[in-house]
């Protein structure tokens, strides 16, 4: 998915579809579930849920922290994929 779309139910997506989501895409946990922003897919799925952000008393700080964590998860996933492809070439 190259562009932002309406809120996506993240439970309906497999890991490849989640990895293709654009960072910052609005997602929900279930059909009428809580909304959040998608920040990455790798060893885990990183989403910053609005309810958690509001409860943190620092909305921007929470979103920034989750965005940075999403960067780490995406970078780690890219390195693992690169290592796996290098191992296949070497074999």
WOGIBEL-V801586 format. One record per residue. N is the residue number from 1. RES is the residue in one small letter. PHI is phi in radians with two decimals (NA if undefined). Layout:
# WOGIBEL-V801586
n	res	phi
N	RES	PHI
N	RES	PHI
This chain:
# WOGIBEL-V801586
n	res	phi
1	x	NA
2	x	-1.54
3	x	-2.15
4	x	-1.15
5	x	-2.19
6	x	-1.06
7	x	-0.88
8	x	-1.80
9	x	-1.33
10	x	-1.18
11	x	-1.23
12	x	-1.47
13	x	-1.82
14	x	-1.51
15	x	-1.10
16	x	-1.17
17	x	-1.19
18	x	-1.13
19	x	-1.11
20	x	-1.46
21	x	-1.14
22	x	-1.35
23	x	-1.06
24	x	1.72
25	x	-1.08
26	x	-1.24
27	x	-2.30
28	x	-2.29
29	x	-1.75
30	x	1.77
31	x	-1.03
32	x	-2.08
33	x	-1.39
34	x	-1.10
35	x	-1.73
36	x	-2.77
37	x	-1.88
38	x	-1.43
39	x	-2.20
40	x	2.84
41	x	-2.40
42	x	-2.87
43	x	-1.21
44	x	-2.53
45	x	-1.72
46	x	-1.85
47	x	-2.40
48	x	-1.72
49	x	-1.43
50	x	-1.03
51	x	-1.05
52	x	-1.18
53	x	-1.11
54	x	-1.17
55	x	-1.29
56	x	-1.39
57	x	1.24
58	x	-2.45
59	x	-0.95
60	x	-1.12
61	x	-1.11
62	x	-1.09
63	x	-1.09
64	x	-1.12
65	x	-1.09
66	x	-1.17
67	x	-1.10
68	x	-1.13
69	x	-1.10
70	x	-1.06
71	x	-1.07
72	x	-1.12
73	x	-1.09
74	x	-1.15
75	x	-1.14
76	x	-1.10
77	x	-1.10
78	x	-1.14
79	x	-1.15
80	x	-1.09
81	x	-1.10
82	x	-1.13
83	x	-1.08
84	x	-1.11
85	x	-1.22
86	x	-1.16
87	x	-1.15
88	x	-1.20
89	x	-1.20
90	x	-1.22
91	x	-1.34
